Amino acid sequence: MRYFEVLYGGGYEGRLIVANNKYEATGYYLIETDGIDGYISEVDIVELKNDHPIKVSSVGIPVYKTVEELYEEMENKQLPQTICKLIQ
C-alpha cells in the first residue's frame, strides 16, 4: 500500500490516492475523473511517504494530518481509492 498525489493541468483536479503502485493510482484517477481533456503526459504523480503532512483545515490555526492518519480514518479500506481531493 502506497500513497500518491495525482495532479492534472497545473494542479487542478488533484487527488490523494492510496494504491499498490503508481500505474494503478494513475488509472484509478483517470477512471474516477472521467478521463482528461489533453495528454496523459500532463498527469503528474508523486509518491508520498506515510508521514507526509496534509493541511486539513486552515481556519484559524492550520491543522495537519499525515496521509496514513487520513487513510486510517476511512471506513472502507479497499485499494485503490481516493483518500481526499486536493486544493492547491
N, C-alpha and C positions, 0 to 999 in steps of 0.2 A: 504494500500500500504506500503510495507516494502522493505528494501534493503538488499541484501545478496551478500557476497563474496563466490563464489563456486570455489574450487580448487580440482585438482585431481593429484595424482602421484607426490607429493612433490612440488606443486606449478606450474607445467606446465599446460597449457590449462586452466588458471584461467579466470573467468568472473565475472563482476559485474552485477547482475540481480535484476530487480525490479519485485516483485510478491506479491501475497496475503499471502503466508506462505512459510515455508522452504521446504515443500514437493512439492509444485508447482514449486519452484525455482530449486530444485534438478531434478525433472522430465523434466523440460524445458531444463536444462543444458545437460542432457543425450540425449535428442532428438536432440538438436542443435549440439552436438559434435559427433553424430553417435555412441553413446554408449561408452563403455570403454573396455580396454583390461585388465581386472583384476576383483577386487571385489568392490561391491558397498560400502563396509565399508571403502574403501580408498578415498572416496569422502568427502572432508571437507567443511562444510558450516558454515559461521559465519554471524550473523545478524549485520548490521551496523546501527549506528544512522544517522539521517538526516544530521547532521553537520560533519560527518566523512570526513577528508580531503583525497583527491586522487591527487597524483602528475600527472599532465597532460603534463608537459614539464620539461626537465632537461637540456636544452641547455642554458648555461649561468646561470641566476638566476632561480631556480626552481619555477614553477607556480603550485599552488594548487587550486582545486575547491572542494566544498562539493559534496557528492553524489546527494543531492537534486538539486543543481545547474546544474549538468550534466544531470539529468533527465528532468529538465525544459527546457533545450536547445534542447531537442529532439522534432521533429515534431509529430511523432507517439506516442501516449500515451497509447497504449494497454498494457494489462497485461496478462501473464508475457512477459518480453522482456529483452534482453541484452542491458545494457547501454554502456558497453565497455569491451574489453578484457584486462586482467591484465598481466603485465610483472613483474615477481618477481626478 
